[in-house]
Amino acid sequence: MMFAVCKHAGMEKKQTKLKTHLEATGIKQAALADMVGVSKGYMSLIINGKRGPRLKVALAIQRATLGAVPVEAWEDRDGVKQ
């Protein structure tokens, strides 16, 4: 159990940055999912730290957030997947 918490510790930090951005801007998860071009379920997994985005999605999140959540925000967690 502790291993799982440690394994995802970096992801929790980055997820919080995206979640904080959404809260600060008032953007809803569903709206971000539409802007990024992914399903609402997949976006929820990313926001809640259960899944890391693929490179294409990380780039789309960076564009949708006007750089507030850059691609580099996801690199602490095993790197962004190609």
C-alpha positions in Angstrom: 0.0 0.0 0.0 2.7 2.5 0.9 4.5 1.7 -2.4 1.5 2.8 -4.3 1.3 6.1 -2.4 5.0 6.8 -3.0 4.8 5.7 -6.7 2.1 8.3 -7.3 3.3 11.1 -5.1 4.7 13.1 -8.0 1.5 12.6 -10.0 -0.6 13.9 -7.1 1.4 17.1 -7.1 1.0 17.7 -10.9 -2.7 16.7 -10.8 -3.2 19.3 -8.1 -1.7 21.9 -10.5 -4.2 21.1 -13.2 -7.1 20.8 -10.7 -6.0 24.2 -9.2 -5.9 25.7 -12.6 -9.4 24.5 -13.4 -10.7 25.8 -10.0 -9.0 29.2 -10.5 -10.3 29.7 -14.0 -13.8 28.1 -13.5 -13.2 25.7 -16.3 -15.2 22.5 -15.9 -13.6 19.1 -16.5 -16.1 18.4 -19.3 -15.2 21.7 -21.1 -11.4 20.9 -20.8 -12.0 17.4 -22.2 -13.8 18.9 -25.2 -11.0 21.5 -25.7 -8.3 18.8 -25.5 -10.3 16.2 -27.6 -10.6 13.4 -25.1 -13.5 11.8 -23.3 -14.7 13.2 -20.0 -13.8 9.9 -18.3 -10.2 10.0 -19.5 -9.9 13.7 -18.4 -11.2 12.8 -15.0 -8.6 10.1 -14.6 -5.8 12.6 -15.5 -7.2 15.3 -13.2 -7.5 12.9 -10.3 -4.0 11.5 -10.8 -5.1 8.0 -11.8 -3.6 8.3 -15.3 -0.9 10.3 -16.9 -1.5 11.9 -20.3 0.1 10.7 -23.5 2.4 13.3 -25.1 -0.3 14.4 -27.6 -2.8 15.0 -24.7 -0.2 16.7 -22.5 0.5 19.1 -25.4 -3.2 19.7 -25.9 -3.6 20.5 -22.1 -0.7 22.9 -22.4 -2.5 24.7 -25.3 -5.9 24.6 -23.6 -4.5 26.1 -20.4 -2.4 28.7 -22.3 0.7 27.2 -20.8 -0.4 27.3 -17.2 0.0 23.4 -17.1 3.0 22.7 -19.4 4.0 19.4 -20.7 6.9 19.4 -18.2 4.3 19.2 -15.4 3.8 15.6 -16.2 7.4 14.4 -16.5 7.9 13.6 -12.8 5.7 10.5 -13.2 7.6 8.1 -15.4 7.8 10.7 -18.1 5.1 11.6 -20.7 4.3 8.6 -22.8 4.8 9.0 -26.6 
